Amino acid sequence: MTPTAIRRILQGVAFVVWYVCWTTAALAQQLPGVDMPEWRDVAAVAEAALDEDTATDAELERLRSQIVEFREEFAEARGMNAERIRSLREQLELLGAPVDGPAADASAALDAVTGTSPPAEENPQADAAPEAPELAEKRNELEAQLTMLTAPVQVAEAAYTRADGLIGEIDTTLRNRQAEALLEVVETPVNPVLWAPAIEELRGAFDKLWRSGSEMDAEQRLIELRRNAPLILLVTLAGLILIFRGRRWATSIVQRLRRKGTRGLGIWRFLVSLLRIVLPLLGLSLLSYAALRTGYFGRRGDELLQVLPIIGGVMLGFRWVGERLFSRDDDEALLDLSQADRAQARFLVSMLTVLLIIEAVLLIVLELDDASTATKTVVSFPFTVLVGYAIYRIGRLLRHYGNETVADEDSEISRASTLGRLIRSLGTISILIGVASPLLQLAGYKNAADALLEPWAVTLVVLGLVLALQRFSADVYGAVTGRGEDAREALMPIFFGMALLLIAAPLLALVWGARVSDLTEVWAAFQRGFAIGNSRISPTDFLAFVIIFTVGYLATRLAQGALKTNVLPKTRIDKGGQNAIVSGLGYVGIFLAALAAITGAGLDLSSLAIVAGALSVGIGFGLQTIVSNFVSGIILLIERPISEGDWIEVGDQMGYVRDISVRSTRIETFDGTDVIVPNADLVSGTVTNFTRGNTLGRVIVPVGVAYGTDTKKVQKILLEIAENQPMTVANPPPAALFLSFGADALEFEIRMFLRDVNWMMAVKSDVNHEIAQRFAEEGIEIPFAQRDVWLRNPEVLHAAPQTPNSTTPDDGEADAAEGAAPAALKGEGEGEGDT
């Protein structure tokens, strides 16, 4: 082994030792702003809880929230020193690969030890000159700095991966527990053995609820009641008034607005209808507050009273949505059903809400007494049956929605088809759930029945609320734009409805069993974005892209408008050139806006170069016609063989060019129709441009005179007519030519150049009128084609007179006689004469 090889081995070993020491020291350091010991403790507790599977759902949720906080801190730490690290890597790339130094020596040492050194001809550095010491020292310095800066990032990356994995494991555990709970089998509620204990336990729960209030000191309770009596009476009276009179007040306000014909009546109806919820709910809250101030209900009673306003608000909300969907007024109902069907639907919604509220109160009372599962399923089963029946009946009504509706206009047909299919689908699902839920609870799957029936009822209410808010947004839009109720069929309310559905999606997810942590995890993933190449696109990056591109697009349009209206009209550039400049500025501006938006959003698309190259090849083969038209459009805008406003003829189409885009050109024919011509046809085909550069053009008017007419006189008259035409130019001068001896006439032509060839047909008409008038005055005859008809053997056309005793000839003789007449006719000779 040569001394040089030994020296390189020693340098390589020193480099490896130095790198390991630096990395170990960096990994051992703490992340700034992060309590790493606490993180290790939390992670260890979470891993132990997952391994043992003994922690409750609440404990796992608590651990998860702590890990999420640490994960956010690690996510921020991953971006530490990003600009500095990028700068160091760019400097190392500029220095190039090491020729001699620790890194190169380590590679050479490894090759020498393993015996895999490449031959000299395969090793480009074998004969290379040694690297300058300054470059090697600079590279080592930059690598040391890069290692120091990337070590915390690596620590944060590892901790982030660990935290994300723990969160995923906790979510999986909780979902598995939810699935197991749904499939849990309990006692069937129709077992008579369970009825008596369930009734006894329910009665005992209410007794304990009542006794919890009577266990308080009677004297102290009486003193408290006397002291709060005025407030209690006042609040109770106000609550009763709001409950029993609030709905009537709201109804009377709507009737007054209808009689006055207030503008935006739909908006006022919606706002006033909210009073039907707000006023009774406020009254119920006042009654609950008054009952709490009496002090007679004890701890359990107070807990129930605090829940009652919430339950009442849910009940009122259900009824309000039902009244909006199935209103008594035809013009206010959101679903187009008959009066009888809407009345039945309102009754079913009221029945559904009352049943759900009573069931909720009973279950709350049983929960306060820690009742058994058997008691809960026995008590809730009748309500499950009745609620399922109500949902089944509602599904029957929705299932036949729109079947009898006949729409005359296309918009109404489209709306009925879209909304009708959706509502009918909801009706079908309602029928299935209304039947399946009681059967599931009957089979012992109470949790599955509860997870199916009540969420579906809430889902129907939420979708009805979305429909009501969409109608309200349409009314607001109609009031703002002045379109009134016609705005309900406009496009913007559809976008409002889509936005409302997006807003309602998280609520529906919670209703169907999703946890709040699931939604926050989805939101966190949305904020983190997705990776494209070496870049990660987040919502903020997307928003920055949209804002920058929008600003660039608007600036481009403003520049185009300024050029088109203020700058270019003051130049000598023709109209076609002005349009080409404006169009070119638009394409360049949009391209620069997109480039600035990509750069401003921080997108690195260099890794997509290979994909873009392959995509361009695919575009070249698969979309070659479109690409050809695109390139032809650019050629037309630059070369400008035709311009907007030109009169051209392409194939059998003739008209004015109205618009030149990058794919096609729009030509307006003289019939008033638009013809779309691909740009490739204009570049590669034959195009006649009548007004290219100027509007000067020649018109030819042919005319014939009878034989024997003085040709010199005719030529003089025609020349005078051409010279007297106002649109005729003096240079080149017009001409009247005697062309030939025609078959029927002596043929002449007027050839004259017009100042504006667009008036060709009008000039032709005027010249023909003038020719007819002058020839009539001069006695010049304009002939028309005539023919002489000669009859050969005319005697065969005169049939012999029939005698009374004559017989009808046979069929053969008749056919011969009929064929003789056509054979005897023959036209001979041409020219003037009589028949």
URUR-V881819 format. One record per residue. OMEGA is omega in whole degrees, 0 to 359 (NA if undefined). Layout:
BEGIN
OMEGA / OMEGA
END
This chain:
BEGIN
184 / 177 / 179 / 179 / 179 / 180 / 179 / 179 / 180 / 178 / 179 / 178 / 179 / 179 / 179 / 179 / 179 / 181 / 179 / 179 / 179 / 182 / 180 / 179 / 181 / 180 / 181 / 183 / 182 / 175 / 179 / 178 / 182 / 177 / 185 / 176 / 178 / 179 / 180 / 179 / 180 / 180 / 179 / 178 / 180 / 179 / 178 / 179 / 178 / 180 / 182 / 179 / 179 / 182 / 177 / 179 / 180 / 179 / 178 / 177 / 179 / 177 / 181 / 180 / 177 / 180 / 178 / 178 / 178 / 180 / 177 / 178 / 177 / 178 / 176 / 182 / 179 / 179 / 180 / 173 / 185 / 181 / 180 / 179 / 179 / 179 / 180 / 180 / 176 / 178 / 178 / 177 / 178 / 179 / 179 / 180 / 181 / 176 / 179 / 184 / 183 / 182 / 180 / 179 / 178 / 178 / 179 / 179 / 179 / 178 / 180 / 181 / 183 / 180 / 182 / 179 / 180 / 177 / 183 / 182 / 179 / 182 / 185 / 182 / 184 / 181 / 182 / 178 / 180 / 182 / 179 / 181 / 180 / 179 / 179 / 179 / 179 / 179 / 179 / 179 / 179 / 179 / 178 / 178 / 180 / 179 / 179 / 183 / 182 / 181 / 177 / 179 / 178 / 177 / 179 / 179 / 179 / 180 / 179 / 179 / 179 / 180 / 180 / 177 / 178 / 178 / 178 / 179 / 179 / 179 / 179 / 179 / 181 / 178 / 178 / 178 / 176 / 179 / 178 / 179 / 179 / 182 / 180 / 181 / 178 / 181 / 177 / 184 / 181 / 177 / 183 / 180 / 184 / 188 / 182 / 177 / 180 / 178 / 180 / 180 / 177 / 178 / 178 / 179 / 178 / 177 / 178 / 177 / 180 / 181 / 179 / 177 / 182 / 180 / 181 / 179 / 185 / 182 / 179 / 180 / 179 / 178 / 180 / 180 / 179 / 182 / 182 / 185 / 181 / 180 / 180 / 180 / 181 / 181 / 179 / 179 / 179 / 180 / 179 / 179 / 181 / 181 / 188 / 182 / 184 / 181 / 179 / 178 / 180 / 179 / 180 / 178 / 179 / 180 / 178 / 179 / 179 / 180 / 179 / 181 / 183 / 178 / 183 / 184 / 180 / 179 / 181 / 176 / 180 / 182 / 180 / 179 / 176 / 177 / 178 / 174 / 188 / 185 / 177 / 179 / 176 / 177 / 178 / 178 / 178 / 177 / 178 / 178 / 179 / 178 / 178 / 182 / 179 / 181 / 184 / 189 / 176 / 184 / 181 / 178 / 178 / 178 / 178 / 180 / 179 / 180 / 185 / 178 / 179 / 179 / 178 / 177 / 177 / 180 / 180 / 178 / 177 / 181 / 180 / 178 / 178 / 179 / 176 / 180 / 185 / 184 / 177 / 180 / 182 / 183 / 181 / 181 / 180 / 178 / 185 / 175 / 177 / 180 / 181 / 180 / 179 / 177 / 178 / 179 / 177 / 178 / 181 / 178 / 177 / 177 / 180 / 182 / 179 / 180 / 180 / 180 / 180 / 179 / 180 / 179 / 180 / 180 / 177 / 178 / 178 / 177 / 178 / 180 / 181 / 182 / 181 / 179 / 180 / 179 / 181 / 182 / 177 / 182 / 186 / 185 / 177 / 179 / 177 / 179 / 182 / 178 / 177 / 178 / 179 / 179 / 177 / 180 / 176 / 178 / 177 / 179 / 182 / 183 / 182 / 181 / 173 / 181 / 182 / 182 / 177 / 182 / 181 / 184 / 181 / 180 / 180 / 178 / 180 / 182 / 180 / 182 / 182 / 181 / 180 / 179 / 180 / 182 / 178 / 176 / 176 / 178 / 178 / 179 / 179 / 179 / 181 / 181 / 179 / 178 / 188 / 186 / 177 / 179 / 177 / 179 / 177 / 179 / 179 / 180 / 183 / 181 / 178 / 178 / 178 / 180 / 182 / 189 / 184 / 176 / 180 / 176 / 178 / 179 / 178 / 180 / 180 / 178 / 175 / 176 / 177 / 179 / 179 / 179 / 176 / 176 / 178 / 178 / 177 / 178 / 177 / 179 / 178 / 178 / 181 / 183 / 181 / 182 / 178 / 183 / 177 / 181 / 179 / 179 / 181 / 184 / 184 / 177 / 176 / 176 / 177 / 178 / 177 / 177 / 178 / 177 / 177 / 179 / 182 / 183 / 177 / 178 / 178 / 177 / 178 / 180 / 183 / 170 / 177 / 179 / 177 / 179 / 176 / 179 / 178 / 178 / 177 / 179 / 178 / 177 / 178 / 179 / 178 / 177 / 182 / 186 / 172 / 184 / 178 / 182 / 176 / 183 / 178 / 178 / 178 / 177 / 179 / 179 / 177 / 178 / 182 / 182 / 182 / 180 / 179 / 179 / 178 / 179 / 179 / 178 / 178 / 179 / 177 / 178 / 177 / 179 / 179 / 179 / 186 / 186 / 188 / 189 / 187 / 178 / 180 / 178 / 179 / 180 / 180 / 184 / 178 / 178 / 177 / 179 / 178 / 179 / 180 / 179 / 179 / 177 / 179 / 180 / 180 / 180 / 179 / 178 / 179 / 177 / 178 / 179 / 178 / 179 / 178 / 180 / 181 / 178 / 178 / 181 / 176 / 184 / 181 / 180 / 180 / 184 / 180 / 179 / 180 / 178 / 177 / 179 / 179 / 176 / 178 / 177 / 181 / 181 / 185 / 183 / 185 / 179 / 179 / 178 / 178 / 178 / 179 / 179 / 178 / 177 / 177 / 178 / 179 / 181 / 181 / 184 / 177 / 171 / 172 / 180 / 178 / 182 / 179 / 174 / 185 / 175 / 179 / 183 / 179 / 180 / 180 / 178 / 182 / 176 / 182 / 182 / 176 / 176 / 184 / 180 / 186 / 179 / 181 / 180 / 176 / 182 / 180 / 175 / 181 / 179 / 178 / 177 / 179 / 183 / 176 / 183 / 179 / 178 / 180 / 182 / 185 / 182 / 179 / 182 / 175 / 180 / 184 / 187 / 181 / 177 / 178 / 182 / 179 / 180 / 184 / 176 / 181 / 180 / 179 / 178 / 178 / 178 / 183 / 176 / 181 / 179 / 178 / 185 / 179 / 180 / 179 / 181 / 180 / 180 / 181 / 180 / 177 / 179 / 181 / 182 / 181 / 179 / 185 / 184 / 183 / 177 / 181 / 182 / 359 / 185 / 177 / 182 / 174 / 189 / 172 / 191 / 189 / 173 / 183 / 181 / 184 / 186 / 171 / 191 / 177 / 175 / 169 / 177 / 182 / 178 / 181 / 176 / 180 / 184 / 178 / 180 / 186 / 184 / 178 / 179 / 177 / 180 / 180 / 181 / 178 / 175 / 182 / 178 / 180 / 181 / 183 / 180 / 178 / 179 / 184 / 179 / 179 / 184 / 173 / 188 / 172 / 186 / 178 / 181 / 173 / 180 / 179 / 180 / 177 / 180 / 181 / 183 / 182 / 180 / 180 / 181 / 178 / 181 / 181 / 174 / 181 / 182 / 181 / 180 / 179 / 181 / 180 / 186 / 182 / 178 / 178 / 180 / 180 / 179 / 180 / 181 / 182 / 184 / 179 / 182 / 183 / 182 / 178 / 178 / 180 / 173 / 177 / 178 / 183 / 178 / 181 / 178 / NA
END
